[in-house]
């Protein structure tokens, strides 16, 4: 199944998804997205290269912090996602 087509951001070229920081527009699309976790997992699996931009409601810097946190990575991701959901309100 092609998860991209289910993403809330699918074909939303009016938003800069290569951004370094999350904005309100990113949060509005990423927070309720039904494939946010899959999107995040796609980006985090590529440990040997950096994927710039917004993936699964996280920035490149946030994903790097999650990778470095190792055992605490899941908790850190949940913290970022809570902040994302608050930003979308």
N, C-alpha and C positions, 0 to 999 in steps of 0.2 A: 504494500500500500504506500502511496506517495503522500507522506504526511504534510509536505509543503502546501499542498492544495487545501488542506484543512486548517492551515494557520490563519489566524486573524489578520496577519500582515500580508497575506498572499496578494500579490499584484499591487501593493500599496507603495508605489514608486514616489509618492509625494512626501514620504518621510525618509530622512537620512538614517538608514539602518547601519551605516558604517561609522556611526558616531562613537566618540570616546566616552560620552556620559549619557545616562538615561535622562530623557525629558518627559514631560507630562504626556506628550503624544505617544511615546514609546510605551509608557505605563498603561495608557488606555487600551492599547492593543494587546500587549503582552500579559497583563494581569489576568484577564478572563479567558485567555486563549486555551483551547482544549488540548493543544499539542505542545504547550510550553515546556513540559518536562522532556519530551522527545527532542525538541529543538535544543534544549540545554545539553542533553546527553550527546547529541551529535557534535557540539562544539567542544565539550570537555574531553571526549575520547581522543581528540587530536592533540595529545599532550606534547608531541614533538614540534608542533608549529602553533603559532598564535593565529587565532581567527579574530581579526579586528571586528569591531561592531557589536551590535546587540544580538544576542542569541539566547533564547529562553528567558528573556527578561533580565539578563546579566550583561555586564560589560566585560571587555577583555581583562581589565584590572581585577574585577571581581572573580572571574574564572581562575585567574592566576592565584589569587588568594585562597580559593577553594582547593585547588590542587596542592598548594603548599600546606594547607591545614590538615591534610590526610584524614586522620580519624575524626576530626571535628569539621570536616568539609560539609557533611550533610546539615549540620546545625547552622553553619555559616550560610549555606544556600537558603535554608528556611528563613534566616534573618533577612537576607537580601530580598527574598520573595515577599515577606511581610512589608518591608519598606516599599517595594514595588506596588503592592496592593493599596497601601496608604496613599502613595503618590497618585494613583489613578482616581482617587475620590475627588 
